[in-house]
Amino acid sequence: MLISKLLPIIKRHDEITALLVDPAITSDIKALTNLSKEQSEIQEITQQTKAYMATLDTIRDLEDLILEDKALAGMAKEELEVLRERAKNLEESIKTLLIPKDPNDGKNIYLELRAGTGGDEAGIFVGDLFRAYCRYADLKKWKVEIISSSENNVGGYKEIIALIKGEGVYSRLKFESGTHRVQRVPATESQGRIHTSAITVALMPEVDEVEVVLNPSDLRIEVFRAGGHGGQCVNTTDSAVRITHIPTGINVSIQDEKSQHKNKEKALKILRSRIYDAQMEQQQVQNAQTRKNQVGSGDRSERIRTYNYPQNRLTDHRIGLTLYSLEEVMLSGNLDPIIDPLTAHARSVELE
C-alpha cells in the first residue's frame, strides 16, 4: 500500500531530472524555475523512498540467505535486526512526508477565548486557560500580545483576544478550537458542590491583505466611546471601533487602544482572520461529508475537552485521551502530552 503511493513520486522525480537537462527547458527560465521548485519539494521523500526500498531488498536477500546457509545464519540475523529497525524508521519518516502540508502551519494565530455557560466561573476559567496557553507559549519561545480583553466582576474575563507569534504556532495549536468544559468547586460555593461551566476557544491563522481582500463598500464602520466596568467611561473621545463585514455578518469590536486609528487597524486584521477562518470551516464541513480527514467533527461548537478538577482529570473527547495530571498541565503550561497525540491521530487519518 505504501509503495504504491511512492512509485509515482519516484517516477515524477526521474522525469523532472531528465527534463532539467533538456535544452528546451534550460532556455525557458519560467519552466526551469517551476520544475526546479517541484523537484526540490519531492527530493527528500524520493531519497528516503529509494533508501527504504533498497533496505527492503537487502532484508529479503538476508532472509533467503538464512534459509540457504545455516553457517551464516547467526551473523545474518544480527544484521537483519538492524535493517528491520532502519526500515521501520524510514517508513515512519516517509509517512510523515506524505502528509499534505497545511498551508497555514507556518502562520501566527489569533486566539480568542469566550465565557459560555456557567456565569462567573466560566469567566474565571477563561483566565485560567489563557494563562496556561501563555505558559505554553513561553516554553516554545513564542510572543503573546493581548489585542483585546473584557473582564468580569470577579477577576475573570468575558473575552480575551490575543495574537501569538512564533515558529510553528498554528501547527501546534490548531486543534484547540471548540468548547472546553470545566468541572470544579467554585471558590464562592459554600456547599462544596461541583459546578460545570464551559468556554469557547477559537483559533485563527493571521492573514494578510492579499489573502483576504476587504472591499470598503462591504464594511460598516462604527465608532463609539470606550467603556470601563459598569459602563464607566474611560475615554472622552469616540476611539472604540466596531467593523461589520456586511456580506457575512462577521463583526469585530476593539476599544483597548486610545487611538481610533489603532483600534481600527487591529479590528481589520482580526476581521480578515475571522473571515478566512469561516471560509476554512465551511471547506472542512464539505470535506467531512466525503472523507474523515480531521480530528473531531470540525464543528467549532463541538465539546472537545473536559477539565475535571476533583479527579485531576483532563479528557480530550475527540480521540478518547485521558490524563490524570490536570493540575500539572495547567500550572506548567506543557500542553505537549495533549497536542502530540492529537497531531499523531490527524496524521494517521490523513494516511488512511
C-alpha positions as CSV (number, residue, x, y, z in Angstrom):
1,M,0.0,0.0,0.0
2,L,2.8,2.5,1.0
3,I,4.9,1.5,-2.0
4,S,2.0,2.1,-4.4
5,K,1.8,5.7,-3.2
6,L,5.6,6.2,-3.5
7,L,6.3,4.8,-7.0
8,P,4.5,7.7,-8.8
9,I,6.6,10.2,-6.8
10,I,9.9,8.5,-7.8
11,K,8.7,8.3,-11.5
12,R,7.9,12.1,-11.4
13,H,11.3,12.9,-9.8
14,D,13.1,10.9,-12.6
15,E,11.1,12.7,-15.2
16,I,12.0,16.1,-13.8
17,T,15.7,15.2,-13.6
18,A,15.6,14.3,-17.3
19,L,13.7,17.5,-18.2
20,L,16.2,19.7,-16.3
21,V,18.9,18.8,-18.8
22,D,16.7,19.3,-21.9
23,P,17.9,22.4,-23.9
24,A,14.2,23.4,-24.5
25,I,13.7,23.6,-20.7
26,T,17.1,25.2,-19.7
27,S,16.4,28.0,-22.2
28,D,13.0,28.7,-20.6
29,I,13.5,30.4,-17.3
30,K,9.9,30.1,-16.1
31,A,9.7,26.4,-16.9
32,L,13.1,25.8,-15.4
33,T,12.2,27.6,-12.2
34,N,8.9,25.7,-11.8
35,L,10.5,22.3,-12.4
36,S,13.4,23.0,-10.0
37,K,10.9,24.0,-7.4
38,E,8.8,20.9,-7.9
39,Q,11.9,18.7,-7.8
40,S,13.0,20.3,-4.5
41,E,9.6,19.6,-3.0
42,I,9.9,15.8,-3.6
43,Q,13.6,15.5,-3.3
44,E,13.7,14.3,0.3
45,I,10.8,11.8,0.0
46,T,12.4,10.4,-3.2
47,Q,15.8,9.9,-1.4
48,Q,14.2,8.2,1.6
49,T,11.9,6.1,-0.6
50,K,14.9,4.7,-2.6
51,A,16.7,4.0,0.7
52,Y,13.6,2.3,2.1
53,M,13.2,0.1,-1.0
54,A,16.9,-0.8,-1.0
55,T,16.7,-1.7,2.6
56,L,13.7,-4.0,2.0
57,D,15.6,-5.7,-0.9
58,T,18.5,-6.3,1.4
59,I,16.2,-7.7,4.1
60,R,14.7,-10.2,1.6
61,D,18.2,-11.2,0.5
62,L,19.3,-11.9,4.1
63,E,16.1,-13.9,4.8
64,D,16.8,-16.1,1.8
65,L,20.5,-16.4,3.0
66,I,19.4,-17.6,6.4
67,L,17.3,-20.3,4.9
68,E,20.0,-21.4,2.5
69,D,23.2,-21.1,4.6
70,K,23.0,-22.2,8.2
71,A,26.6,-21.3,8.9
72,L,26.0,-17.6,8.1
73,A,22.6,-17.5,9.8
74,G,23.8,-16.1,13.1
75,M,25.6,-13.2,11.6
76,A,22.8,-12.5,9.1
77,K,20.2,-12.4,11.9
78,E,22.1,-9.7,13.7
79,E,22.3,-7.6,10.5
80,L,18.6,-8.4,9.8
81,E,17.6,-6.9,13.1
82,V,19.4,-3.7,12.4
83,L,18.0,-3.4,8.9
84,R,14.4,-4.0,10.1
85,E,14.8,-1.2,12.6
86,R,16.1,1.1,9.8
87,A,13.2,0.1,7.5
88,K,10.7,0.9,10.3
89,N,12.3,4.3,10.9
90,L,12.4,5.1,7.2
91,E,8.7,4.1,6.8
92,E,7.6,6.4,9.7
93,S,9.6,9.3,8.2
94,I,8.1,8.7,4.7
95,K,4.6,8.6,6.1
96,T,5.1,12.0,7.7
97,L,6.5,13.4,4.4
98,L,3.5,12.0,2.6
99,I,1.0,14.1,4.6
100,P,-0.1,17.1,2.6
101,K,1.3,20.2,4.2
102,D,-1.2,22.6,5.8
103,P,-0.6,25.9,4.2
104,N,-1.4,27.6,7.5
105,D,1.1,25.7,9.6
106,G,3.7,28.4,9.5
107,K,1.4,31.3,10.3
108,N,0.9,33.2,13.5
109,I,-2.5,33.0,15.1
110,Y,-5.3,34.9,16.7
111,L,-6.5,33.1,19.8
112,E,-10.0,34.0,21.1
113,L,-11.4,32.7,24.4
114,R,-15.0,33.5,25.5
115,A,-17.0,32.6,28.6
116,G,-20.0,30.4,27.8
117,T,-22.4,28.7,30.2
118,G,-21.6,28.9,33.9
119,G,-21.6,32.6,34.6
120,D,-18.7,34.0,36.7
121,E,-17.0,30.6,36.9
122,A,-16.8,30.4,33.1
123,G,-15.1,33.8,33.1
124,I,-12.6,32.7,35.7
125,F,-11.7,29.6,33.6
126,V,-11.2,31.8,30.6
127,G,-8.4,33.5,32.5
128,D,-7.0,30.1,33.8
129,L,-6.9,28.6,30.3
130,F,-5.4,31.7,28.8
131,R,-2.6,31.7,31.3
132,A,-1.9,28.0,30.5
133,Y,-1.6,28.9,26.8
134,C,0.7,31.8,27.8
135,R,2.9,29.4,29.7
136,Y,3.0,27.1,26.8
137,A,4.0,30.0,24.6
138,D,6.8,30.8,27.0
139,L,8.0,27.2,26.7
140,K,8.0,27.4,22.9
141,K,9.6,30.9,23.0
142,W,6.5,32.5,21.3
143,K,5.4,36.0,21.8
144,V,1.9,36.7,23.1
145,E,0.2,40.1,22.6
146,I,-3.2,40.7,24.1
147,I,-5.3,42.5,21.5
148,S,-8.5,42.9,23.4
149,S,-9.9,41.8,26.8
150,S,-13.1,42.3,28.7
151,E,-13.0,41.5,32.4
152,N,-16.0,40.4,34.6
153,N,-16.6,41.5,38.2
154,V,-14.8,38.6,39.9
155,G,-11.3,38.6,38.3
156,G,-12.2,36.6,35.3
157,Y,-12.9,37.5,31.6
158,K,-15.9,37.6,29.4
159,E,-13.5,37.5,26.4
160,I,-9.8,37.6,25.6
161,I,-8.3,38.0,22.1
162,A,-4.5,37.6,21.7
163,L,-2.1,37.4,18.8
164,I,0.6,34.7,19.2
165,K,3.7,34.9,17.1
166,G,6.4,32.3,16.6
167,E,7.6,29.3,14.8
168,G,5.0,26.5,14.5
169,V,2.3,28.3,16.4
170,Y,-0.6,27.3,14.2
171,S,0.6,23.8,13.6
172,R,0.8,23.2,17.4
173,L,-2.4,24.9,18.5
174,K,-4.8,24.4,15.5
175,F,-6.7,21.6,17.3
176,E,-7.7,23.8,20.2
177,S,-10.8,25.3,18.6
178,G,-14.1,24.2,20.2
179,T,-15.9,24.1,23.5
180,H,-13.8,23.4,26.6
181,R,-15.8,22.3,29.7
182,V,-14.6,22.7,33.3
183,Q,-15.9,20.8,36.3
184,R,-14.8,22.1,39.8
185,V,-16.0,23.6,43.0
186,P,-16.0,27.4,42.7
187,A,-14.4,29.5,45.4
188,T,-17.8,31.1,46.1
189,E,-19.5,27.7,46.6
190,S,-20.2,27.3,50.3
191,Q,-21.8,23.8,50.0
192,G,-18.9,22.3,48.2
193,R,-20.9,21.4,45.1
194,I,-19.2,20.8,41.8
195,H,-20.3,23.2,39.0
196,T,-20.0,22.6,35.3
197,S,-19.1,25.6,33.1
198,A,-18.0,26.0,29.5
199,I,-15.9,28.4,27.4
200,T,-15.3,28.5,23.7
201,V,-11.8,28.7,22.1
202,A,-11.4,29.9,18.5
203,L,-8.0,29.8,16.8
204,M,-7.5,31.5,13.5
205,P,-4.4,32.0,11.3
206,E,-3.2,35.5,10.9
207,V,-3.7,36.5,7.3
208,D,-2.6,39.5,5.2
209,E,-4.4,41.8,2.9
210,V,-3.6,39.7,-0.2
211,E,-5.2,36.5,1.3
212,V,-8.4,38.2,2.3
213,V,-9.3,41.3,0.3
214,L,-11.8,43.6,2.1
215,N,-13.9,45.8,-0.2
216,P,-14.6,49.1,1.6
217,S,-18.2,49.0,0.3
218,D,-18.7,45.7,2.2
219,L,-17.7,47.2,5.5
220,R,-19.8,49.1,8.1
221,I,-17.6,51.0,10.4
222,E,-19.0,52.4,13.7
223,V,-17.1,54.4,16.3
224,F,-18.2,54.9,19.9
225,R,-16.7,55.7,23.3
226,A,-14.8,53.0,25.1
227,G,-16.4,52.0,28.3
228,G,-14.9,50.6,31.5
229,H,-16.6,48.4,34.2
230,G,-20.2,49.1,34.8
231,G,-20.4,51.5,31.9
232,Q,-17.7,53.8,33.4
233,C,-16.3,56.0,30.7
234,V,-12.6,55.5,30.2
235,N,-12.3,57.8,27.1
236,T,-14.0,61.0,26.3
237,T,-13.5,60.6,22.5
238,D,-15.0,58.1,20.1
239,S,-12.0,55.9,20.0
240,A,-13.6,52.4,20.1
241,V,-14.3,50.8,16.7
242,R,-16.8,48.2,15.5
243,I,-16.4,46.9,11.9
244,T,-19.0,44.6,10.3
245,H,-18.4,42.7,7.1
246,I,-21.9,43.1,5.6
247,P,-21.9,40.0,3.3
248,T,-21.1,37.6,6.1
249,G,-22.3,39.5,9.2
250,I,-19.0,38.9,10.9
251,N,-18.0,41.8,13.1
252,V,-15.2,42.9,15.4
253,S,-15.1,45.4,18.2
254,I,-11.9,46.8,19.6
255,Q,-11.6,49.5,22.3
256,D,-8.3,48.7,24.0
257,E,-6.2,51.5,22.4
258,K,-6.7,55.2,23.0
259,S,-6.3,55.8,19.3
260,Q,-9.3,55.2,17.0
261,H,-6.8,54.6,14.1
262,K,-5.0,51.8,16.1
263,N,-8.3,50.2,17.1
264,K,-9.5,50.2,13.5
265,E,-6.2,48.7,12.3
266,K,-6.5,45.9,14.9
267,A,-10.1,45.3,14.1
268,L,-9.4,45.0,10.4
269,K,-6.7,42.4,11.0
270,I,-8.9,40.3,13.2
271,L,-11.8,40.6,10.8
272,R,-9.6,39.2,7.9
273,S,-8.7,36.3,10.1
274,R,-12.3,35.6,11.1
275,I,-13.5,35.7,7.5
276,Y,-10.6,33.4,6.5
277,D,-11.5,31.1,9.4
278,A,-15.1,31.0,8.4
279,Q,-14.1,30.0,4.9
280,M,-11.9,27.3,6.2
281,E,-14.7,25.9,8.4
282,Q,-17.1,25.8,5.5
283,Q,-14.5,23.9,3.5
284,Q,-13.9,21.5,6.4
285,V,-17.6,20.7,6.6
286,Q,-17.7,20.0,2.9
287,N,-14.6,17.7,3.2
288,A,-16.1,15.9,6.2
289,Q,-19.0,14.8,4.1
290,T,-16.7,12.9,1.7
291,R,-13.8,11.8,3.9
292,K,-12.6,11.6,7.5
293,N,-9.7,14.0,7.3
294,Q,-9.8,15.8,10.6
295,V,-9.7,15.5,14.4
296,G,-13.3,15.6,15.6
297,S,-16.3,16.7,13.6
298,G,-14.9,20.0,12.5
299,D,-17.8,21.8,14.2
300,R,-16.4,24.7,16.2
301,S,-19.2,24.3,18.7
302,E,-18.2,20.7,19.4
303,R,-17.3,19.9,23.0
304,I,-13.7,18.9,22.6
305,R,-12.2,18.7,26.1
306,T,-13.2,18.4,29.8
307,Y,-11.2,19.6,32.7
308,N,-12.3,17.8,35.9
309,Y,-10.5,19.3,38.9
310,P,-11.8,17.0,41.6
311,Q,-10.5,14.0,39.7
312,N,-7.4,15.9,38.4
313,R,-8.5,14.6,35.0
314,L,-8.2,16.1,31.6
315,T,-10.1,14.3,28.8
316,D,-10.0,15.1,25.1
317,H,-13.2,13.6,23.7
318,R,-12.1,13.6,20.0
319,I,-9.5,10.9,20.5
320,G,-10.5,9.4,23.8
321,L,-7.4,10.7,25.5
322,T,-7.5,10.9,29.4
323,L,-4.7,12.3,31.5
324,Y,-4.7,12.4,35.3
325,S,-2.3,15.3,35.5
326,L,-4.7,18.3,35.0
327,E,-3.1,20.4,37.8
328,E,0.4,19.9,36.4
329,V,-0.7,20.7,32.8
330,M,-2.4,23.9,33.9
331,L,0.4,25.1,36.2
332,S,3.3,24.2,33.9
333,G,1.5,25.1,30.6
334,N,3.0,22.0,29.0
335,L,0.3,21.0,26.5
336,D,2.5,18.6,24.5
337,P,1.0,15.5,26.2
338,I,-2.3,16.6,24.7
339,I,-1.2,18.1,21.4
340,D,1.2,15.3,20.4
341,P,-1.5,12.6,20.4
342,L,-3.9,14.9,18.5
343,T,-1.2,15.6,15.9
344,A,-0.4,11.9,15.6
345,H,-4.1,11.0,15.2
346,A,-4.5,13.6,12.5
347,R,-1.5,12.2,10.6
348,S,-2.8,8.6,10.8
349,V,-6.2,9.7,9.5
350,E,-4.6,11.6,6.6
351,L,-2.8,8.4,5.6
352,E,-5.9,6.3,5.5
